[in-house]
Amino acid sequence: MKKRIILIVIITLVGLALDQASKYWARDTLMGKPKIVLIDGYLDFEYHENPGSAFGLLGSVPGARFILIGIGIIALFFMWRLVRDVPRQQRTADIAYALIAGGAIGNVLDRILIGRVVDFVVMHFHRKYIWPAYNVADVALVIGVIMMMLVIGRKPEEPIRKKSRRRKKKR
């Protein structure tokens, strides 16, 4: 059990550190400045602040910041309960939970510290069809949820066993 927890904590902390470092970079490099074009017509770095949840939902609701902080903390609690109940051999599930936890903590931390989430990755098709801006925490959350959906209900991963090299002797 200790190795599982250590793995989950390390992945969570690495994801959180990458998220917070990238948001610090975005605030320092992009806030109030022109966007950085990565792939012309498709992908840019552009500073945005999201006071709501995914796609800006609840952004104009009074007290949304506190509602979303509460939802994030409750979700982390339930995620931890799920981690405890998953069979020990589900390493993929452990990684999925860690990614989700790192992403959720990153966005909750933004809401606590600055009142909104910093987003800076913008995908689009020649600025006509624009996907809402997102960040590293959002990527971790999406990958974690996809991984979790792939492993829920699956049998635990079988440990790899060494095959016996002994051969039966002929009589």
LOVOTOR-956012 format. One line per field, with one value per atom (N, C-alpha, C, O, CB): residue in one letter; atom name; x, y negated, z. Coordinates in Angstrom, 2 decimals, decimal comma. Each point is the difference from the previous one (the first is absolute). Glycine has a CB too. Layout:
! residues N
r	a ... $
a	CA ... $
x	X ... $
y	Y ... $
z	Z ... $
This chain:
! residues 171
r	m m m m m k k k k k k k k k k r r r r r i i i i i i i i i i l l l l l i i i i i v v v v v i i i i i i i i i i t t t t t l l l l l v v v v v g g g g g l l l l l a a a a a l l l l l d d d d d q q q q q a a a a a s s s s s k k k k k y y y y y w w w w w a a a a a r r r r r d d d d d t t t t t l l l l l m m m m m g g g g g k k k k k p p p p p k k k k k i i i i i v v v v v l l l l l i i i i i d d d d d g g g g g y y y y y l l l l l d d d d d f f f f f e e e e e y y y y y h h h h h e e e e e n n n n n p p p p p g g g g g s s s s s a a a a a f f f f f g g g g g l l l l l l l l l l g g g g g s s s s s v v v v v p p p p p g g g g g a a a a a r r r r r f f f f f i i i i i l l l l l i i i i i g g g g g i i i i i g g g g g i i i i i i i i i i a a a a a l l l l l f f f f f f f f f f m m m m m w w w w w r r r r r l l l l l v v v v v r r r r r d d d d d v v v v v p p p p p r r r r r q q q q q q q q q q r r r r r t t t t t a a a a a d d d d d i i i i i a a a a a y y y y y a a a a a l l l l l i i i i i a a a a a g g g g g g g g g g a a a a a i i i i i g g g g g n n n n n v v v v v l l l l l d d d d d r r r r r i i i i i l l l l l i i i i i g g g g g r r r r r v v v v v v v v v v d d d d d f f f f f v v v v v v v v v v m m m m m h h h h h f f f f f h h h h h r r r r r k k k k k y y y y y i i i i i w w w w w p p p p p a a a a a y y y y y n n n n n v v v v v a a a a a d d d d d v v v v v a a a a a l l l l l v v v v v i i i i i g g g g g v v v v v i i i i i m m m m m m m m m m m m m m m l l l l l v v v v v i i i i i g g g g g r r r r r k k k k k p p p p p e e e e e e e e e e p p p p p i i i i i r r r r r k k k k k k k k k k s s s s s r r r r r r r r r r r r r r r k k k k k k k k k k k k k k k r r r r r $
a	N CA C O CB N CA C O CB N CA C O CB N CA C O CB N CA C O CB N CA C O CB N CA C O CB N CA C O CB N CA C O CB N CA C O CB N CA C O CB N CA C O CB N CA C O CB N CA C O CB N CA C O CB N CA C O CB N CA C O CB N CA C O CB N CA C O CB N CA C O CB N CA C O CB N CA C O CB N CA C O CB N CA C O CB N CA C O CB N CA C O CB N CA C O CB N CA C O CB N CA C O CB N CA C O CB N CA C O CB N CA C O CB N CA C O CB N CA C O CB N CA C O CB N CA C O CB N CA C O CB N CA C O CB N CA C O CB N CA C O CB N CA C O CB N CA C O CB N CA C O CB N CA C O CB N CA C O CB N CA C O CB N CA C O CB N CA C O CB N CA C O CB N CA C O CB N CA C O CB N CA C O CB N CA C O CB N CA C O CB N CA C O CB N CA C O CB N CA C O CB N CA C O CB N CA C O CB N CA C O CB N CA C O CB N CA C O CB N CA C O CB N CA C O CB N CA C O CB N CA C O CB N CA C O CB N CA C O CB N CA C O CB N CA C O CB N CA C O CB N CA C O CB N CA C O CB N CA C O CB N CA C O CB N CA C O CB N CA C O CB N CA C O CB N CA C O CB N CA C O CB N CA C O CB N CA C O CB N CA C O CB N CA C O CB N CA C O CB N CA C O CB N CA C O CB N CA C O CB N CA C O CB N CA C O CB N CA C O CB N CA C O CB N CA C O CB N CA C O CB N CA C O CB N CA C O CB N CA C O CB N CA C O CB N CA C O CB N CA C O CB N CA C O CB N CA C O CB N CA C O CB N CA C O CB N CA C O CB N CA C O CB N CA C O CB N CA C O CB N CA C O CB N CA C O CB N CA C O CB N CA C O CB N CA C O CB N CA C O CB N CA C O CB N CA C O CB N CA C O CB N CA C O CB N CA C O CB N CA C O CB N CA C O CB N CA C O CB N CA C O CB N CA C O CB N CA C O CB N CA C O CB N CA C O CB N CA C O CB N CA C O CB N CA C O CB N CA C O CB N CA C O CB N CA C O CB N CA C O CB N CA C O CB N CA C O CB N CA C O CB N CA C O CB N CA C O CB N CA C O CB N CA C O CB N CA C O CB N CA C O CB N CA C O CB N CA C O CB N CA C O CB N CA C O CB N CA C O CB N CA C O CB N CA C O CB N CA C O CB N CA C O CB N CA C O CB N CA C O CB N CA C O CB N CA C O CB N CA C O CB N CA C O CB N CA C O CB N CA C O CB N CA C O CB N CA C O CB N CA C O CB N CA C O CB N CA C O CB N CA C O CB N CA C O CB N CA C O CB N CA C O CB N CA C O CB N CA C O CB $
x	0,83 -0,83 0,87 -0,35 -1,46 2,93 0,86 0,53 0,06 0,56 -0,23 0,53 -1,07 0,29 1,30 -2,82 -1,11 -0,15 -0,09 -1,09 1,15 -0,21 1,17 -0,21 -1,09 2,51 1,17 -0,10 0,27 1,13 -1,76 -0,16 -1,06 0,22 0,47 -1,83 -1,09 0,44 -0,25 -1,44 2,35 0,44 1,04 -0,07 -0,39 1,41 1,04 -0,62 0,31 1,37 -2,54 -0,62 -0,87 0,00 0,02 -0,76 -0,83 0,85 -0,32 -1,34 2,74 0,87 0,73 0,17 0,11 0,15 0,66 -0,99 0,33 1,25 -2,79 -1,03 -0,34 -0,14 -0,77 0,78 -0,29 1,13 -0,25 -1,11 2,59 1,15 0,06 0,24 1,01 -1,46 0,00 -1,12 0,20 0,77 -2,13 -1,13 0,29 -0,17 -1,38 2,00 0,24 1,16 -0,06 -0,83 1,94 1,12 -0,45 0,41 1,20 -2,44 -0,46 -0,93 0,03 0,16 -0,99 -0,88 0,81 -0,31 -1,57 2,91 0,89 0,65 0,05 0,40 0,03 0,59 -1,02 0,33 1,20 -2,76 -1,04 -0,28 -0,12 -0,89 0,90 -0,24 1,16 -0,20 -1,18 2,60 1,18 0,25 0,41 0,55 -1,21 0,35 -1,15 0,22 1,42 -2,87 -1,12 -0,97 -0,65 0,87 -0,33 -1,00 0,28 1,08 -1,37 -0,73 0,11 0,89 0,35 -0,75 0,78 0,90 -0,65 -0,96 2,99 -1,50 -0,59 0,18 0,91 -0,45 -1,34 0,07 1,29 0,62 -3,15 2,91 1,13 -0,58 -0,70 2,27 -1,29 -0,52 0,93 1,19 -2,23 0,48 0,78 -0,14 0,99 -1,28 -0,96 -0,28 -0,99 -1,17 1,58 0,07 -0,81 -1,34 -0,07 2,17 -3,16 -1,34 -0,62 -1,15 1,78 0,13 -0,52 0,26 -0,86 1,18 0,84 0,36 0,80 1,01 -1,01 -0,49 0,66 0,11 -0,74 -0,12 1,80 0,02 -0,53 0,56 1,42 -3,07 -0,65 -0,59 -0,70 0,18 0,79 -0,40 -1,51 -0,59 2,85 -2,87 -1,42 -0,16 0,81 -1,53 -0,30 -0,38 -1,45 -0,87 2,53 -1,90 -1,34 -0,56 0,48 0,12 -1,61 -0,59 -0,98 -0,45 0,72 -0,59 -0,98 0,65 1,18 -2,87 0,89 0,51 0,32 0,28 -1,64 1,33 0,29 -0,88 -1,20 1,89 -0,10 -0,70 -0,59 -0,90 0,38 1,02 -0,48 -1,34 -0,57 1,81 -1,77 -1,29 0,08 1,03 -1,53 -0,54 -0,15 0,84 0,03 -0,48 1,12 0,87 -0,70 0,61 0,75 -2,62 -0,72 -0,89 -0,73 0,79 -0,02 -0,81 0,67 1,19 -2,07 0,15 0,60 0,49 -0,72 -0,78 2,72 0,56 0,51 0,30 -1,82 1,61 0,43 1,37 0,25 -1,59 2,22 1,35 -0,08 0,68 0,20 -1,70 -0,09 -0,73 0,34 -0,31 -1,03 -0,71 0,97 0,01 -2,18 2,98 0,94 1,13 0,48 -1,04 1,01 1,01 -0,58 0,66 0,39 -2,28 -0,67 -0,18 0,26 -1,42 0,72 -0,17 1,33 0,07 -2,02 3,00 1,33 0,48 0,55 -0,04 -0,70 0,44 -0,83 0,54 0,18 -2,02 -0,87 0,40 0,04 -1,93 2,17 0,42 1,30 0,15 -1,28 2,08 1,26 -0,24 0,62 0,58 -2,11 -0,34 -0,55 0,42 -0,89 -0,48 -0,59 1,03 -0,02 -2,21 3,12 1,06 0,88 0,37 -0,39 0,35 0,82 -0,72 0,62 0,45 -2,37 -0,78 0,06 0,14 -1,67 1,43 0,08 1,37 0,10 -1,76 2,71 1,36 0,13 0,59 0,34 -1,46 0,09 -0,74 0,41 -0,21 -1,28 -0,83 0,44 -0,49 -1,36 2,75 0,44 0,98 0,84 -1,14 0,19 0,95 1,44 0,29 -2,00 2,60 1,38 0,72 0,93 -0,89 -0,45 0,71 -0,39 0,50 -0,36 -1,00 -0,47 0,92 -0,42 -1,95 3,58 0,97 -0,52 0,22 1,66 -2,56 -0,54 -1,03 -0,04 0,43 -1,20 -0,99 0,70 -0,44 -1,22 2,74 0,75 0,54 -0,09 0,71 -0,08 0,53 -1,13 0,15 1,71 -3,00 -1,16 -0,44 -0,24 -0,48 0,59 -0,41 1,00 -0,38 -0,80 2,47 1,03 -0,08 0,14 1,34 -1,71 -0,14 -1,21 0,06 1,04 -2,20 -1,22 0,23 -0,39 -1,04 2,07 0,26 0,92 -0,25 -0,05 1,38 0,92 -0,69 0,21 1,65 -2,68 -0,73 -1,01 -0,11 0,43 -1,06 -1,02 0,64 -0,47 -1,02 2,57 0,69 0,56 -0,08 0,67 -0,04 0,53 -1,05 0,25 1,41 -2,83 -1,06 -0,63 -0,35 -0,10 0,30 -0,52 0,98 -0,41 -0,81 2,51 1,01 -0,09 0,12 1,37 -1,69 -0,19 -1,21 0,07 0,95 -2,11 -1,22 0,21 -0,51 -0,87 2,13 0,26 0,94 -0,26 -0,06 1,40 1,03 -0,35 0,25 1,37 -2,20 -0,26 -1,47 -0,36 2,66 -3,14 -1,44 -0,49 -1,20 1,34 0,73 -0,38 1,13 1,10 -2,54 1,16 0,98 0,70 -0,64 -0,74 2,70 0,79 0,00 0,38 1,08 -1,90 0,01 0,86 0,04 -2,35 3,00 0,85 0,19 0,58 0,56 -1,61 0,12 -1,30 -1,08 2,68 -1,49 -1,18 0,15 0,91 -1,26 -0,57 -0,06 -1,12 -1,04 1,93 -0,65 -1,01 0,26 1,03 -1,27 -0,71 0,16 -0,09 -1,09 0,10 2,16 0,12 -0,87 -0,60 1,08 -0,53 -0,73 -1,50 -0,71 2,75 -2,54 -1,45 -0,64 -0,93 1,28 0,15 -0,53 1,01 1,07 -2,36 0,96 0,96 -0,46 -1,12 1,74 0,26 -0,25 0,29 0,95 -0,38 -1,34 0,30 1,44 0,52 -2,96 3,05 1,38 0,08 -0,95 1,38 0,73 0,20 1,43 0,78 -2,53 2,09 1,32 0,48 -0,68 0,17 1,67 0,59 -0,89 -0,14 2,43 -2,90 -0,89 -1,18 -0,39 1,05 -1,21 -1,12 0,41 -0,76 -0,20 2,17 0,50 0,15 -0,41 1,64 -0,66 0,15 -1,36 -0,16 2,27 -3,08 -1,35 -0,61 -0,55 0,26 0,38 -0,61 0,69 -0,68 0,08 1,92 0,73 -0,34 -0,22 2,09 -1,92 -0,34 -1,40 -0,19 1,71 -2,49 -1,38 -0,08 -0,68 -0,21 1,55 -0,01 0,63 -0,55 0,69 1,00 0,64 -0,91 -0,11 2,36 -2,91 -0,89 -1,15 -0,37 0,98 -1,18 -1,11 0,45 -0,78 -0,26 2,29 0,51 0,24 -0,05 1,11 -0,81 0,32 -1,14 0,04 2,27 -3,32 -1,10 -0,68 -0,37 0,03 0,18 -0,67 0,92 -0,42 -1,62 3,26 0,95 0,55 0,03 0,57 -0,18 0,64 1,36 0,62 -1,82 1,66 1,32 1,07 -0,09 -0,63 1,73 1,09 0,75 0,29 -0,08 0,09 0,71 1,47 0,62 -2,27 2,22 1,44 0,77 -0,41 0,08 1,43 0,82 0,78 0,70 -0,52 -0,32 0,70 1,04 -0,21 -1,82 3,14 1,05 -0,43 -0,50 2,30 -1,58 -0,33 1,10 1,18 -2,47 0,87 0,95 0,84 -0,53 -1,02 2,85 0,89 0,22 0,60 0,53 -1,63 0,16 -0,89 -1,18 1,76 0,00 -0,80 -0,18 0,84 0,04 -1,98 -0,26 0,93 0,20 -2,59 2,96 0,92 -0,81 -1,01 2,80 -1,32 -0,65 0,43 1,17 -1,29 -0,78 0,33 0,23 0,30 -1,60 $
y	1,19 -1,19 -1,25 -0,99 2,24 -1,23 -1,17 -0,39 -1,19 1,82 0,35 -0,30 -0,66 -0,92 2,86 -1,47 -0,61 -1,47 -0,86 3,08 -2,48 -1,37 -0,88 -1,13 1,98 -0,34 -0,77 -0,33 -1,13 2,23 -0,12 -0,24 -1,07 -0,92 3,31 -2,27 -0,96 -1,40 -0,97 2,79 -1,92 -1,30 -0,62 -1,19 1,96 0,02 -0,53 -0,52 -1,11 2,70 -0,80 -0,43 -1,24 -0,92 3,30 -2,39 -1,16 -1,25 -1,05 2,55 -1,40 -1,16 -0,47 -1,20 1,99 0,16 -0,39 -0,72 -1,03 3,00 -1,42 -0,65 -1,39 -0,94 3,18 -2,36 -1,29 -1,00 -1,16 2,34 -0,73 -0,88 -0,47 -1,18 2,37 -0,28 -0,38 -1,00 -0,97 3,21 -1,99 -0,90 -1,39 -1,00 2,96 -2,02 -1,31 -0,74 -1,22 2,13 -0,19 -0,64 -0,55 -1,09 2,65 -0,81 -0,47 -1,21 -0,90 3,25 -2,38 -1,16 -1,22 -1,12 2,67 -1,33 -1,10 -0,57 -1,21 2,25 -0,14 -0,42 -0,79 -1,05 3,07 -1,52 -0,68 -1,39 -0,96 3,19 -2,36 -1,33 -0,94 -1,17 2,22 -0,53 -0,82 -0,35 -1,12 2,18 -0,13 -0,16 -0,49 -0,73 2,52 -1,41 -0,25 -1,08 -0,62 2,96 -2,59 -0,94 -1,40 -0,56 1,92 -1,90 -1,34 -0,08 -1,10 0,25 1,98 0,03 0,77 0,73 -0,87 -0,02 0,74 1,51 0,47 -2,44 2,69 1,47 0,49 -0,70 0,84 1,08 0,68 1,06 0,90 -1,35 0,37 0,96 1,21 -0,12 -1,73 3,01 1,24 0,69 0,34 -0,09 -0,05 0,58 -0,94 -0,06 2,49 -3,17 -1,05 0,55 0,96 -2,12 0,52 0,39 1,09 0,37 -1,02 1,17 1,13 -0,06 0,40 0,91 -1,81 0,10 -1,22 -0,36 2,86 -3,15 -1,18 0,09 0,75 -2,13 0,60 -0,28 -1,41 -0,95 2,53 -1,72 -1,29 -0,04 0,93 -1,13 -0,85 -0,07 -0,20 -0,88 -0,05 1,76 -0,12 0,30 0,72 -0,04 -1,24 0,33 0,46 -0,68 -0,99 2,82 0,59 -0,02 0,74 0,72 -2,31 -0,03 1,15 0,20 -2,67 3,23 1,07 1,37 0,16 -1,63 2,45 1,36 0,25 -0,94 1,73 0,45 0,34 -0,81 -0,14 2,45 -2,81 -0,80 -1,28 -0,59 2,70 -2,55 -1,24 0,12 -1,01 -0,15 2,38 0,18 -0,51 0,14 1,86 -2,58 -0,57 -1,26 -0,54 2,83 -2,77 -1,16 -1,26 -0,83 1,81 -1,14 -1,21 0,21 -0,91 0,20 1,90 0,29 -0,59 0,25 1,88 -2,91 -0,55 1,12 0,96 -2,97 1,89 1,01 1,24 1,00 -1,84 0,80 1,18 0,49 1,20 -2,01 -0,13 0,36 0,96 1,03 -3,25 1,90 0,82 1,31 1,04 -3,12 2,03 1,22 0,96 1,19 -2,48 0,77 0,85 0,51 1,12 -2,39 0,47 0,48 1,16 1,02 -3,33 2,16 1,06 1,27 1,10 -2,84 1,57 1,16 0,70 1,23 -2,36 0,35 0,58 0,80 1,09 -2,97 1,34 0,69 1,26 1,04 -3,24 2,12 1,19 1,06 1,19 -2,64 1,02 0,96 0,68 1,21 -2,61 0,65 0,61 1,03 1,06 -3,18 1,82 0,94 1,30 1,09 -3,01 1,81 1,19 0,75 1,23 -2,36 0,40 0,67 0,83 1,12 -2,99 1,30 0,74 1,26 1,05 -3,19 2,04 1,18 1,07 1,18 -2,63 1,03 0,95 0,66 1,21 -2,57 0,60 0,55 1,09 1,05 -3,26 1,96 0,99 1,28 1,08 -2,93 1,76 1,16 0,78 1,11 -2,31 0,65 0,67 1,11 -0,17 -1,96 3,28 1,08 -0,49 -0,83 2,54 -1,17 -0,46 0,15 -0,75 1,34 0,34 0,25 -0,95 0,16 2,20 -3,31 -0,91 -1,22 -1,11 1,89 -0,60 -1,10 -1,09 -1,18 2,80 -1,25 -1,00 -0,88 -1,21 2,78 -0,97 -0,78 -0,94 -1,14 3,02 -1,42 -0,87 -1,22 -1,12 3,13 -1,81 -1,11 -0,94 -1,22 2,69 -0,90 -0,82 -0,87 -1,20 2,97 -1,18 -0,77 -1,10 -1,11 3,13 -1,71 -1,00 -1,17 -1,16 2,97 -1,52 -1,08 -0,87 -1,23 2,69 -0,82 -0,74 -0,86 -1,16 2,99 -1,25 -0,75 -1,18 -1,11 3,21 -1,89 -1,10 -1,12 -1,18 2,82 -1,29 -1,01 -0,74 -1,22 2,59 -0,63 -0,63 -0,93 -1,11 3,12 -1,55 -0,84 -1,26 -1,09 3,14 -1,91 -1,16 -1,06 -1,19 2,67 -1,07 -0,97 -0,55 -1,18 2,37 -0,35 -0,48 -1,01 -1,03 3,22 -1,91 -0,92 -1,36 -1,03 2,98 -1,96 -1,27 -0,75 -1,21 2,22 -0,31 -0,66 -0,57 -1,07 2,63 -0,84 -0,49 -1,20 -1,00 3,33 -2,25 -1,05 -1,24 -1,12 2,92 -1,62 -1,18 -0,18 -0,98 1,24 0,68 -0,16 0,51 -0,03 -1,89 2,37 0,54 0,89 -0,02 -2,02 2,82 0,94 -0,63 -0,58 2,54 -1,84 -0,51 1,06 1,15 -2,56 1,00 0,85 -0,70 -1,23 2,21 -0,20 -0,66 0,77 -0,54 -0,47 2,23 0,76 -0,17 0,29 1,40 -2,15 -0,24 0,77 -0,25 -2,05 3,24 0,73 -0,62 -0,38 2,55 -2,25 -0,60 0,44 0,59 -2,58 1,69 0,23 -1,36 -0,51 2,88 -2,95 -1,32 -1,06 -0,85 1,99 -1,07 -0,94 -0,02 -0,86 -0,51 2,30 0,10 0,86 -0,43 0,16 1,45 0,95 0,08 0,59 0,75 -1,94 -0,11 0,86 -0,15 -2,18 3,24 0,81 -0,87 -0,78 2,96 -2,07 -0,82 0,23 1,11 -1,01 -1,16 0,08 0,99 0,18 -2,58 3,04 0,97 -0,08 -0,84 2,35 -0,63 -0,01 1,42 0,96 -3,19 2,35 1,32 0,81 1,21 -2,19 0,34 0,71 0,62 1,13 -2,71 0,83 0,52 1,21 0,96 -3,27 2,27 1,14 1,22 1,10 -2,67 1,37 1,11 0,58 1,22 -2,26 0,16 0,46 0,84 1,07 -3,10 1,56 0,72 1,35 1,01 -3,21 2,22 1,27 0,95 1,19 -2,38 0,68 0,84 0,59 1,18 -2,56 0,57 0,49 1,06 1,01 -3,24 2,00 1,00 1,30 1,08 -2,91 1,74 1,21 0,72 1,23 -2,29 0,30 0,61 0,72 1,11 -2,89 1,17 0,64 1,30 0,93 -3,18 2,31 1,21 1,14 1,17 -2,63 1,14 1,05 0,36 1,06 -1,82 -0,09 0,29 1,30 0,17 -2,65 3,38 1,26 1,08 1,15 -2,46 0,96 0,99 0,83 -0,44 -1,06 2,69 0,83 -0,61 -0,65 2,74 -1,87 -0,52 0,52 1,13 -1,26 -0,70 0,41 1,14 -0,03 -2,30 3,33 1,16 -0,33 -0,59 2,14 -1,17 -0,22 0,90 1,12 -1,73 0,10 0,77 1,03 -0,34 -1,62 3,21 1,07 0,60 0,15 0,32 -0,13 0,64 1,43 0,71 -2,17 1,87 1,37 0,93 -0,34 -0,44 1,91 0,97 0,53 0,34 0,28 -0,56 0,48 1,51 0,63 -2,88 2,80 1,43 0,73 -0,31 0,02 1,24 0,84 1,37 0,48 -1,71 1,80 1,33 0,98 -0,01 -0,57 1,43 1,02 1,15 0,42 -1,06 1,12 1,15 1,24 0,11 -1,24 2,07 1,24 1,08 1,13 -1,81 $
z	0,00 0,00 0,00 -0,65 1,86 -0,49 0,07 -1,37 -0,32 2,65 -3,14 -1,33 -0,86 -0,77 0,96 -0,07 -0,76 0,38 -0,87 0,75 1,40 0,49 -0,46 -0,43 2,44 -1,90 -0,42 -1,49 -0,40 2,18 -2,60 -1,44 -0,26 -0,79 0,32 1,12 -0,19 0,43 -0,71 1,07 0,79 0,50 -0,94 -0,30 2,66 -2,83 -0,89 -1,30 -0,43 1,41 -1,61 -1,26 0,23 -0,81 -0,03 1,94 0,33 0,15 -0,56 1,69 -0,37 0,25 -1,26 -0,21 2,55 -3,18 -1,25 -0,91 -0,59 0,79 -0,31 -0,81 0,52 -0,77 0,21 1,88 0,62 -0,25 -0,32 2,07 -1,61 -0,22 -1,45 -0,26 2,09 -2,78 -1,42 -0,29 -0,74 0,13 1,18 -0,21 0,56 -0,70 0,79 1,15 0,61 -0,66 -0,15 2,30 -2,54 -0,70 -1,36 -0,39 1,55 -1,87 -1,31 0,15 -0,84 -0,07 1,96 0,23 0,42 -0,39 1,04 0,14 0,36 -1,26 -0,20 2,47 -3,14 -1,27 -0,82 -0,56 0,58 -0,09 -0,79 0,54 -0,77 0,23 1,86 0,59 -0,30 -0,32 2,15 -1,71 -0,20 -1,47 -0,31 2,34 -2,92 -1,41 -0,86 -0,97 1,28 0,01 -0,90 0,45 -0,83 0,19 1,95 0,49 -0,57 0,18 1,94 -2,82 -0,57 -1,22 -0,44 2,69 -2,79 -1,16 -1,14 0,23 1,27 -2,72 -1,13 0,17 0,68 -2,17 0,85 0,06 -0,65 -0,80 0,76 0,40 -0,63 -0,90 0,46 1,51 -3,25 -0,97 -0,02 -0,27 -1,14 1,70 -0,03 -1,35 -0,64 3,11 -2,88 -1,33 -0,65 0,38 0,37 -1,74 -0,63 -0,48 -0,76 0,07 1,15 -0,38 0,85 -0,21 -2,04 3,25 0,77 1,51 0,78 -2,82 2,46 1,41 0,44 -0,60 0,42 1,26 0,53 1,52 0,64 -2,56 2,48 1,43 0,15 -0,57 1,05 0,29 0,17 1,41 0,40 -2,91 3,25 1,41 0,15 -0,63 1,17 0,31 0,34 1,49 0,58 -2,94 2,96 1,37 -0,02 -0,54 1,53 -0,38 0,01 1,42 0,86 -2,84 2,24 1,33 0,25 1,13 -1,16 -1,01 0,13 -0,04 0,32 -1,37 0,64 -0,13 -1,47 -0,74 2,74 -2,42 -1,38 -0,95 0,23 0,47 -1,74 -1,03 0,57 -0,60 -0,62 2,38 0,60 0,70 0,42 -2,16 1,88 0,67 1,43 0,65 -2,10 1,93 1,34 0,21 1,11 -0,28 -1,87 0,14 0,47 0,68 -2,43 1,41 0,40 1,22 0,40 -2,78 2,96 1,18 1,23 0,23 -1,29 1,86 1,22 0,91 0,26 -0,42 0,65 0,89 -0,71 0,65 1,07 -3,05 -0,76 0,46 0,05 -2,00 2,28 0,44 1,18 0,01 -0,80 1,78 1,20 -0,26 0,56 0,81 -2,22 -0,39 -0,68 0,31 -0,57 -0,67 -0,74 0,87 -0,20 -1,85 3,01 0,95 0,80 0,18 -0,02 0,32 0,75 -0,81 0,49 0,82 -2,55 -0,88 -0,23 0,01 -1,13 0,92 -0,22 1,20 -0,16 -1,35 2,69 1,22 0,23 0,38 0,61 -1,20 0,13 -1,02 0,32 0,53 -2,08 -1,05 0,40 -0,21 -1,55 2,32 0,44 1,10 0,01 -0,60 1,50 1,06 -0,59 0,38 1,19 -2,50 -0,62 -0,84 -0,05 0,03 -0,63 -0,77 0,93 -0,32 -1,40 2,88 0,97 0,47 0,16 0,57 -0,51 0,39 -1,09 0,30 1,08 -2,63 -1,11 -0,05 -0,23 -1,04 1,49 -0,03 1,06 -0,25 -0,58 1,99 1,07 -0,34 0,44 1,20 -2,40 -0,30 -1,24 -0,23 1,30 -1,86 -1,22 0,37 0,88 -2,24 0,69 0,27 -0,19 -0,85 0,12 1,55 0,01 -1,35 -0,28 2,67 -3,19 -1,26 -1,12 -1,11 1,79 -0,45 -1,04 -0,09 0,35 0,02 -0,83 -0,10 -0,92 0,26 0,15 -1,50 -0,92 0,71 -0,23 -1,71 2,78 0,76 0,98 0,18 -0,39 0,83 0,91 -0,73 0,51 0,87 -2,56 -0,80 -0,41 0,04 -0,89 0,45 -0,38 1,17 -0,18 -1,47 2,83 1,17 0,33 0,36 0,52 -1,02 0,29 -0,97 0,40 0,52 -2,20 -0,99 0,31 -0,08 -1,66 2,08 0,33 1,25 0,05 -1,07 2,03 1,23 -0,27 0,48 0,86 -2,09 -0,31 -0,75 0,30 -0,37 -0,91 -0,76 0,84 -0,08 -1,94 2,83 0,85 1,03 0,22 -0,53 0,93 0,99 -0,66 0,58 0,77 -2,55 -0,71 -0,25 0,20 -1,26 0,61 -0,28 1,29 0,05 -2,21 3,19 1,28 0,60 0,54 -0,15 -0,49 0,51 -0,68 0,66 -0,16 -1,81 -0,72 0,55 0,23 -2,30 2,27 0,50 1,39 0,32 -1,70 2,21 1,36 -0,04 0,67 0,24 -1,70 0,03 -0,81 0,45 -0,15 -1,50 -0,84 -0,38 -0,66 -0,22 1,29 -0,24 -1,33 -0,26 1,71 -2,29 -1,31 -0,51 0,55 -1,07 -0,51 -0,54 -1,19 -0,88 1,68 -0,83 -1,12 -1,11 0,22 1,33 -2,74 -1,19 -1,05 -0,05 0,56 -1,34 -0,98 -1,31 -0,94 2,84 -1,98 -1,24 -0,78 0,51 0,55 -2,30 -0,83 -1,31 -0,80 1,84 -1,24 -1,28 -0,83 0,53 0,52 -2,35 -0,88 -1,43 -0,32 1,86 -2,38 -1,43 -0,66 -0,28 0,38 -0,36 -0,62 0,69 -0,66 -1,50 3,50 0,85 -0,27 0,52 -0,43 -0,89 -0,25 1,08 0,69 -3,18 2,63 0,98 1,13 -0,15 -1,62 2,89 1,11 1,17 0,50 -1,23 1,16 1,18 1,22 -0,04 -1,18 2,31 1,19 0,48 -0,06 0,71 -0,17 0,49 1,16 0,76 -1,47 0,82 1,07 0,51 -0,45 -0,55 1,95 0,63 0,26 -0,36 1,41 -0,42 0,27 0,95 -0,18 -0,16 1,33 0,92 -0,75 0,27 1,59 -2,81 -0,79 -0,83 -0,12 0,03 -0,46 -0,78 0,91 -0,37 -1,21 2,77 0,95 0,39 0,08 0,79 -0,62 0,34 -1,11 0,26 1,16 -2,64 -1,13 -0,21 -0,17 -0,91 1,10 -0,17 1,14 -0,23 -0,98 2,44 1,15 -0,10 0,29 1,08 -1,78 -0,13 -1,10 0,17 0,63 -1,93 -1,09 0,49 -0,23 -1,51 2,41 0,52 0,99 -0,03 -0,28 1,18 0,98 -0,69 0,40 1,26 -2,68 -0,71 -0,67 -0,13 -0,26 -0,01 -0,65 1,00 -0,39 -1,33 2,98 0,96 0,95 0,63 -0,78 0,27 0,93 -0,44 -1,16 1,64 0,48 -0,28 -0,57 -0,13 -0,24 0,03 -0,50 1,15 1,14 -3,06 1,59 1,01 0,34 -0,84 0,01 2,06 0,37 -0,95 -0,49 2,88 -2,64 -0,87 0,65 1,20 -2,14 0,15 0,52 0,18 -0,88 -0,24 2,27 0,16 -0,97 -0,28 2,72 -2,94 -0,93 0,80 0,95 -2,57 1,23 0,70 -0,92 -1,20 2,61 -0,81 -0,78 -0,29 0,88 0,16 -2,27 -0,36 0,50 -0,01 -2,03 2,46 0,49 -1,15 -1,06 2,94 -1,67 -1,06 0,13 -0,87 0,80 1,14 0,17 -0,98 -0,16 2,58 -3,05 -0,92 0,65 0,76 -2,82 1,71 0,52 -0,65 -1,22 1,66 0,40 -0,53 -0,56 0,57 1,08 -2,77 -0,61 0,72 0,39 -2,62 2,43 0,69 -0,96 0,39 1,54 $
